[in-house]
C-alpha cells in the first residue's frame, strides 16, 4: 500500500472517531436527563457514523468547497419533540375545555306597597244618590291582600283645601262604602291614615265627578210633524242656575250626530220653549238640552221619536 493511501485511511478513521464522540456526548446527556428516548437520536448517530462508509477506498478527500447538510443535534431534536407535545396538549385542552357555568339568577325582590282605590261613577244627574266604595290593599307586584281596620277619609275638594265627607275604617275585605248626593261638579279622593303618629297618608287618584243638570219635558211633545215647518217644544230645567237651553235632533239611523237648534233663554219658572224645523221627511230623535255651567255639566231630556212627513 502506498503512503498516500495509508494517510487517507488514517484521516478517515480519525474523523469517524471524532464524529462518534460528538454524537455520544449529547446522547448520553439526553438519556441521563430522561428528556429523550434512544430512538430520538438514532438519525444523527447513523448520519455521523456512515461518513466513513460512504467514502470509497482510494477516493480523494473532499476539498474545502464541498459541503453537506448539517444534521440536527440531540438537543434540537428533543426541543422539537417537546414543542410538538406542548402544542398538542394545548390543542386538546382547548377542544375539551368546558364552558364556564352561568351564574344562577337572583330571586326577584318584591316591594310591598299600600294602595288606596276609589270606585265611583263619574257622572250623575243633580239630586241623584251616588254610591261607591274605597278599598285599601297591600300590593307586592304579584298579589294583592286587603287591609282591614284601616282608617280612611273620603274627601271633596273645595277650592284649595279638601273637605272630609266621611271618616271610618275598612271592613275585613279592606272596603269602606261611601255615598253622597249629586249636586255640583267636583273632585273627590280617599286617604288612608296610618295608625302610627307622624306617618304619611296614602291617597287615591283624584276622581273628577260631573253633576248633570236635570231636565224633563214640560208638555206632551208632538210626535207627528211636517218637514221644514217650525215645531215648538217646551222642557223644564229642574236644577241649577241655567241661563239658556236649546233643542237637538238626529236621524234615527245616526243617533250620535245631534244637530242643535238656536238657544233660548230659560224663564224664571225654569221652563224653556224652543222651536225646531226638520230638514226633510223621515224618522228623527229629539231632545231638550241645557248649556254647560260653572257648577254643572249639560243636562238632557229623554229622547223622543218623531215622524216627519
C-alpha positions as CSV (number, residue, x, y, z in Angstrom):
1,X,0.0,0.0,0.0
2,X,1.3,3.4,-0.9
3,X,2.0,6.1,1.6
4,X,-0.8,8.3,0.1
5,X,-3.5,5.6,0.7
6,X,-2.3,4.9,4.2
7,X,-2.6,8.7,5.0
8,X,-6.2,8.8,3.6
9,X,-7.3,5.8,5.7
10,X,-5.8,7.2,8.8
11,X,-7.6,10.5,8.3
12,X,-11.0,8.9,7.7
13,X,-10.6,6.8,10.9
14,X,-9.8,9.9,13.0
15,X,-12.8,11.7,11.5
16,X,-15.1,8.8,12.3
17,X,-13.9,8.6,15.9
18,X,-14.4,12.4,16.3
19,X,-18.0,12.2,14.9
20,X,-19.0,9.4,17.2
21,X,-17.6,11.2,20.2
22,X,-19.5,14.4,19.2
23,X,-22.8,12.5,19.0
24,X,-22.2,10.3,22.0
25,X,-21.8,13.3,24.4
26,X,-25.3,14.9,23.8
27,X,-26.8,11.5,23.6
28,X,-25.6,10.4,26.9
29,X,-26.7,13.8,28.4
30,X,-30.2,13.5,27.0
31,X,-30.6,9.9,28.1
32,X,-29.3,10.7,31.6
33,X,-31.8,13.6,32.0
34,X,-34.7,11.4,30.7
35,X,-35.9,14.1,28.3
36,X,-35.3,12.0,25.1
37,X,-35.5,8.3,24.1
38,X,-32.8,6.5,22.3
39,X,-34.9,6.5,19.1
40,X,-34.9,10.2,19.1
41,X,-31.2,10.4,18.4
42,X,-30.8,7.4,16.1
43,X,-30.8,9.5,13.0
44,X,-27.9,11.9,13.8
45,X,-25.8,8.9,15.1
46,X,-26.4,7.0,11.9
47,X,-25.6,10.0,9.8
48,X,-22.3,10.7,11.6
49,X,-21.1,7.1,11.7
50,X,-21.9,6.5,8.0
51,X,-19.4,9.1,6.9
52,X,-16.6,6.6,6.5
53,X,-18.9,4.0,4.9
54,X,-19.9,6.2,2.0
55,X,-16.4,7.3,1.1
56,X,-14.8,4.5,-1.1
57,X,-11.3,3.4,-0.6
58,X,-8.9,5.5,-2.7
59,X,-11.4,8.4,-3.2
60,X,-9.9,11.8,-2.8
61,X,-10.7,13.7,0.3
62,X,-13.4,16.4,-0.1
63,X,-12.0,19.8,-0.8
64,X,-12.8,23.0,1.2
65,X,-15.7,23.8,-1.3
66,X,-17.6,20.6,-0.6
67,X,-20.5,21.0,1.9
68,X,-23.1,18.6,3.4
69,X,-26.4,19.4,5.1
70,X,-25.9,19.7,8.9
71,X,-27.8,17.1,10.8
72,X,-29.9,18.2,13.9
73,X,-28.3,17.6,17.2
74,X,-29.9,15.6,20.0
75,X,-30.8,18.8,21.9
76,X,-32.6,20.2,18.9
77,X,-34.5,17.0,18.3
78,X,-35.6,16.9,22.0
79,X,-36.6,20.6,21.9
80,X,-38.7,19.9,18.7
81,X,-40.4,17.0,20.3
82,X,-41.2,19.0,23.5
83,X,-42.7,21.9,21.4
84,X,-44.9,19.4,19.5
85,X,-46.2,17.8,22.6
86,X,-46.9,21.2,24.3
87,X,-48.8,22.4,21.2
88,X,-50.8,19.1,21.0
89,X,-51.6,19.3,24.8
90,X,-52.8,22.9,24.4
91,X,-55.0,21.9,21.4
92,X,-56.6,19.1,23.3
93,X,-57.2,21.3,26.4
94,X,-58.8,24.0,24.1
95,X,-61.1,21.5,22.5
96,X,-62.1,19.7,25.7
97,X,-62.4,22.8,27.9
98,X,-66.0,23.1,29.2
99,X,-67.8,26.5,29.1
100,X,-67.9,28.3,32.3
101,X,-71.3,27.7,34.1
102,X,-73.7,30.6,34.0
103,X,-74.4,32.2,37.4
104,X,-77.7,31.3,39.0
105,X,-80.4,34.0,38.5
106,X,-81.1,36.1,41.6
107,X,-84.5,35.6,43.1
108,X,-86.9,38.5,42.5
109,X,-87.3,41.1,45.2
110,X,-90.9,42.3,45.7
111,X,-91.6,45.6,47.3
112,X,-94.8,45.8,49.4
113,X,-96.9,48.9,48.5
114,X,-100.1,50.1,50.2
115,X,-102.7,51.3,47.7
116,X,-106.0,53.2,48.1
117,X,-108.6,52.7,45.4
118,X,-111.7,54.9,44.9
119,X,-114.5,53.3,42.9
120,X,-117.4,55.7,42.0
121,X,-119.5,56.7,39.0
122,X,-118.0,59.7,37.1
123,X,-121.4,61.4,36.4
124,X,-124.9,61.6,37.7
125,X,-127.9,63.9,37.4
126,X,-128.4,66.6,40.0
127,X,-130.3,65.2,43.0
128,X,-129.3,61.6,42.3
129,X,-127.8,59.5,45.1
130,X,-124.3,58.2,44.2
131,X,-122.8,55.2,45.9
132,X,-119.3,53.6,45.7
133,X,-116.5,52.3,47.9
134,X,-112.9,52.8,49.0
135,X,-110.6,49.8,49.2
136,X,-107.2,49.6,50.9
137,X,-104.8,46.9,49.6
138,X,-101.2,45.7,50.1
139,X,-99.7,45.1,46.7
140,X,-96.3,43.3,46.2
141,X,-96.4,43.3,42.4
142,X,-97.6,39.7,42.3
143,X,-100.7,39.6,44.6
144,X,-102.9,42.0,46.5
145,X,-104.3,41.5,50.0
146,X,-107.0,43.6,51.7
147,X,-106.1,45.7,54.7
148,X,-108.8,45.5,57.4
149,X,-109.5,48.2,60.1
150,X,-107.7,50.8,58.1
151,X,-108.7,54.4,58.8
152,X,-110.0,56.1,55.6
153,X,-111.1,59.7,54.9
154,X,-113.4,60.4,51.9
155,X,-112.8,63.9,50.8
156,X,-114.1,66.6,48.4
157,X,-112.0,69.4,47.0
158,X,-113.3,72.9,47.8
159,X,-111.0,75.5,46.3
160,X,-107.5,74.8,47.6
161,X,-108.4,72.6,50.5
162,X,-110.0,69.1,50.9
163,X,-113.2,68.7,52.9
164,X,-113.8,65.4,54.8
165,X,-117.2,63.9,53.8
166,X,-116.7,60.7,55.9
167,X,-114.2,59.2,58.3
168,X,-114.4,55.5,59.0
169,X,-112.5,52.1,59.0
170,X,-112.4,49.4,56.4
171,X,-114.1,46.0,56.9
172,X,-112.4,42.6,56.7
173,X,-112.2,42.9,52.9
174,X,-110.4,46.3,53.2
175,X,-113.6,48.1,51.9
176,X,-115.3,51.2,53.1
177,X,-118.7,52.1,51.4
178,X,-119.2,55.8,50.6
179,X,-122.3,57.7,49.4
180,X,-123.3,61.3,48.6
181,X,-125.9,63.2,46.6
182,X,-125.0,64.7,43.3
183,X,-125.2,68.5,43.4
184,X,-122.3,70.0,41.5
185,X,-119.2,69.1,39.6
186,X,-116.3,68.3,42.0
187,X,-113.1,66.4,42.6
188,X,-113.1,63.5,45.1
189,X,-110.4,61.4,46.7
190,X,-109.8,58.9,49.5
191,X,-107.0,58.9,52.0
192,X,-105.6,56.1,54.2
193,X,-104.4,57.5,57.5
194,X,-101.7,55.2,59.2
195,X,-102.1,54.5,62.9
196,X,-98.5,55.4,63.5
197,X,-98.2,59.0,64.5
198,X,-96.3,61.1,62.0
199,X,-96.6,58.5,59.2
200,X,-97.5,59.9,55.8
201,X,-101.0,59.4,54.5
202,X,-101.6,57.4,51.3
203,X,-104.1,58.9,48.7
204,X,-106.1,57.5,45.9
205,X,-106.1,59.1,42.5
206,X,-108.4,62.1,42.4
207,X,-111.7,61.4,40.6
208,X,-113.5,64.1,38.6
209,X,-117.2,63.8,39.1
210,X,-119.7,65.7,36.9
211,X,-123.2,66.6,38.0
212,X,-125.6,67.0,35.1
213,X,-128.4,69.4,35.1
214,X,-131.8,67.7,35.5
215,X,-134.1,68.4,32.5
216,X,-137.6,66.9,31.8
217,X,-140.3,67.6,29.2
218,X,-142.8,70.3,30.3
219,X,-145.6,69.4,27.9
220,X,-146.6,66.5,25.7
221,X,-144.3,66.6,22.7
222,X,-145.8,66.5,19.1
223,X,-144.8,63.1,17.6
224,X,-146.0,63.6,14.0
225,X,-145.0,66.8,12.2
226,X,-144.3,68.2,8.7
227,X,-140.8,68.8,7.2
228,X,-139.4,72.3,7.1
229,X,-142.2,73.6,9.4
230,X,-141.2,75.0,12.8
231,X,-142.3,72.9,15.7
232,X,-142.2,74.2,19.3
233,X,-141.3,72.0,22.3
234,X,-141.3,73.0,26.0
235,X,-139.0,71.4,28.6
236,X,-138.2,72.2,32.2
237,X,-134.8,72.7,33.9
238,X,-135.2,71.2,37.4
239,X,-131.9,72.1,38.9
240,X,-129.1,74.6,38.8
241,X,-128.9,78.2,37.5
242,X,-129.0,77.7,33.8
243,X,-129.4,80.8,31.6
244,X,-130.1,79.2,28.2
245,X,-131.3,76.0,26.7
246,X,-132.0,74.5,23.2
247,X,-133.4,71.6,21.2
248,X,-131.4,69.0,19.4
249,X,-132.4,66.5,16.7
250,X,-130.7,63.5,15.0
251,X,-131.7,61.0,12.3
252,X,-132.8,57.7,13.8
253,X,-130.2,55.8,11.8
254,X,-127.4,58.0,13.1
255,X,-128.3,58.7,16.7
256,X,-124.9,60.1,17.7
257,X,-125.0,63.1,15.3
258,X,-127.0,65.7,17.1
259,X,-127.8,69.0,15.4
260,X,-128.6,71.8,17.9
261,X,-131.2,74.5,17.3
262,X,-131.0,78.2,18.2
263,X,-130.6,78.6,22.1
264,X,-133.4,80.4,24.0
265,X,-133.5,81.9,27.5
266,X,-134.9,79.9,30.4
267,X,-137.9,81.6,32.0
268,X,-137.9,82.3,35.8
269,X,-140.2,79.3,36.2
270,X,-137.4,77.1,34.8
271,X,-139.3,76.3,31.5
272,X,-137.7,76.8,28.1
273,X,-139.8,76.9,24.9
274,X,-137.7,76.3,21.7
275,X,-138.7,75.8,18.1
276,X,-137.1,73.4,15.6
277,X,-137.5,72.6,11.8
278,X,-136.7,69.2,10.4
279,X,-134.9,69.3,7.0
280,X,-136.9,66.5,5.3
281,X,-139.2,63.5,5.7
282,X,-138.0,60.6,7.9
283,X,-137.7,59.4,11.4
284,X,-135.9,61.7,13.9
285,X,-134.9,61.7,17.6
286,X,-135.5,65.0,19.5
287,X,-134.3,66.1,23.0
288,X,-134.1,69.2,25.1
289,X,-130.6,70.3,26.3
290,X,-129.1,72.9,28.6
291,X,-125.8,74.7,28.3
292,X,-122.8,73.9,30.5
293,X,-122.5,76.0,33.6
294,X,-119.8,76.7,36.2
295,X,-121.3,74.2,38.7
296,X,-122.9,71.6,36.4
297,X,-122.4,69.8,33.2
298,X,-125.1,69.9,30.4
299,X,-128.4,68.2,31.1
300,X,-130.7,66.4,28.6
301,X,-134.3,65.3,28.5
302,X,-135.1,61.8,27.4
303,X,-135.1,61.3,23.6
304,X,-138.4,61.1,21.8
305,X,-139.0,59.6,18.3
306,X,-140.7,62.0,15.8
307,X,-142.1,61.0,12.4
308,X,-141.7,63.8,9.8
309,X,-143.8,63.8,6.7
